[in-house]
């Protein structure tokens, strides 16, 4: 059974460890104790909690077959005569889109604009992440 310490759960949820502790203390998220007395969250419980916390799709989503929608802020726009690159920071995730300059101009995308990255792909690569390094301990 996969379990996560409070800091690991916080990293996966994109919140602070204090927030996860408050959720556990309030009974919103179930946690137990490991053999060292540290609070841990069961992986299945964490996944269920994360799914329940997911926001509703943006308006207009019901008119699209795409299900991956990341709302964020435009942090960079680079344009040349034909193409453009738009960088969106959606929570902890950076999404980069290459599109026509015309599309960027029509959408009036600029640094500071709110945008939604809609991802529809026939190829999604999934990698198993390596365990996060222990916090607060120096490597020896």
C-alpha positions as CSV (number, residue, x, y, z in Angstrom):
1,X,0.0,0.0,0.0
2,X,1.4,3.4,-1.0
3,X,1.3,6.1,1.7
4,X,2.5,9.7,1.6
5,X,3.9,11.8,4.4
6,X,2.2,15.2,4.9
7,X,4.9,17.1,3.0
8,X,4.7,14.6,0.1
9,X,0.9,14.9,0.0
10,X,1.2,18.7,0.0
11,X,3.6,18.6,-3.0
12,X,1.3,16.4,-4.9
13,X,-1.7,18.6,-4.1
14,X,0.2,21.9,-4.8
15,X,-0.5,23.3,-1.3
16,X,1.6,23.8,1.9
17,X,2.1,21.1,4.4
18,X,0.3,23.3,6.9
19,X,-2.8,23.2,4.7
20,X,-2.7,19.4,4.5
21,X,-2.4,19.3,8.3
22,X,-5.4,21.6,8.7
23,X,-7.4,19.3,6.3
24,X,-6.5,16.3,8.4
25,X,-7.2,18.0,11.7
26,X,-10.6,19.1,10.3
27,X,-11.4,15.6,9.2
28,X,-11.5,16.5,5.5
29,X,-8.6,14.1,4.7
30,X,-7.9,10.9,6.5
31,X,-4.4,10.2,7.9
32,X,-2.9,7.6,10.0
33,X,0.5,7.2,11.7
34,X,3.5,5.2,10.4
35,X,5.9,3.1,12.6
36,X,7.8,6.3,13.5
37,X,4.6,8.2,14.6
38,X,4.6,10.5,11.5
39,X,1.3,11.2,9.9
40,X,0.7,9.5,6.6
41,X,-2.1,9.5,4.0
42,X,-3.1,6.4,2.1
43,X,-2.5,6.8,-1.6
44,X,-6.0,5.8,-2.6
45,X,-7.5,8.3,-0.1
46,X,-5.2,11.1,-1.4
47,X,-6.2,10.3,-5.0
48,X,-9.9,10.4,-4.0
49,X,-9.4,13.7,-2.1
50,X,-7.5,15.3,-5.1
51,X,-10.3,14.3,-7.5
52,X,-12.9,15.8,-5.2
53,X,-10.9,19.1,-5.0
54,X,-10.7,19.4,-8.8
55,X,-12.5,22.5,-10.1
56,X,-15.4,22.3,-12.4
57,X,-14.5,22.7,-16.1
58,X,-14.5,26.3,-17.5
59,X,-17.6,27.6,-19.3
60,X,-17.6,26.4,-22.8
61,X,-16.1,23.0,-21.9
62,X,-19.4,21.3,-22.6
63,X,-18.9,22.3,-26.3
64,X,-15.6,20.5,-26.6
65,X,-14.4,16.9,-26.6
66,X,-11.2,17.9,-24.8
67,X,-11.1,17.1,-21.1
68,X,-7.7,18.5,-20.1
69,X,-8.2,22.2,-19.3
70,X,-5.6,24.1,-17.4
71,X,-6.6,27.7,-16.4
72,X,-3.6,29.9,-15.7
73,X,-1.8,33.2,-16.4
74,X,0.2,34.0,-19.5
75,X,3.8,34.5,-18.3
76,X,5.5,35.0,-21.7
77,X,4.6,35.7,-25.3
78,X,7.2,35.5,-28.1
79,X,6.1,36.4,-31.6
80,X,7.9,36.5,-34.9
81,X,6.4,37.3,-38.3
82,X,4.4,34.0,-38.6
83,X,4.5,32.0,-35.4
84,X,4.3,32.6,-31.7
85,X,5.1,30.9,-28.4
86,X,2.8,31.4,-25.4
87,X,3.8,30.2,-21.9
88,X,1.1,29.7,-19.4
89,X,1.6,29.0,-15.7
90,X,-1.3,26.9,-14.5
91,X,-0.7,26.4,-10.8
92,X,2.7,24.6,-10.5
93,X,2.6,23.6,-14.1
94,X,4.1,25.4,-17.1
95,X,2.3,24.9,-20.4
96,X,3.9,26.0,-23.6
97,X,1.9,26.4,-26.8
98,X,3.2,27.1,-30.3
99,X,0.6,28.8,-32.5
100,X,0.2,31.3,-35.3
101,X,1.0,34.9,-34.6
102,X,-2.5,35.7,-36.0
103,X,-4.1,33.5,-33.3
104,X,-2.2,35.3,-30.5
105,X,-3.2,38.7,-31.9
106,X,-6.9,37.6,-32.3
107,X,-7.0,36.2,-28.8
108,X,-5.1,39.3,-27.5
109,X,-2.8,37.1,-25.5
110,X,-0.4,39.2,-23.4
111,X,1.7,38.7,-20.3
112,X,-0.7,38.9,-17.4
113,X,-3.8,37.6,-19.3
114,X,-5.8,34.7,-18.0
115,X,-5.9,31.9,-20.5
116,X,-7.0,28.2,-20.6
117,X,-4.7,25.6,-22.1
118,X,-7.0,23.0,-23.7
119,X,-5.1,19.8,-24.3
120,X,-6.4,17.2,-26.7
121,X,-3.8,14.6,-27.7
122,X,-3.7,11.1,-29.0
123,X,-0.3,10.7,-27.4
124,X,0.1,11.3,-23.7
125,X,3.3,10.0,-22.2
126,X,3.0,8.9,-18.6
127,X,6.2,8.4,-16.5
128,X,6.4,7.0,-13.1
129,X,8.0,9.7,-10.9
130,X,11.0,9.0,-8.8
131,X,10.4,9.3,-5.0
132,X,10.9,12.9,-3.8
133,X,14.0,13.5,-1.8
134,X,13.6,13.7,1.9
135,X,13.0,17.2,3.2
136,X,15.2,18.8,5.9
137,X,17.9,16.2,5.7
138,X,21.3,16.8,4.1
139,X,22.7,14.3,1.6
140,X,25.6,12.4,2.9
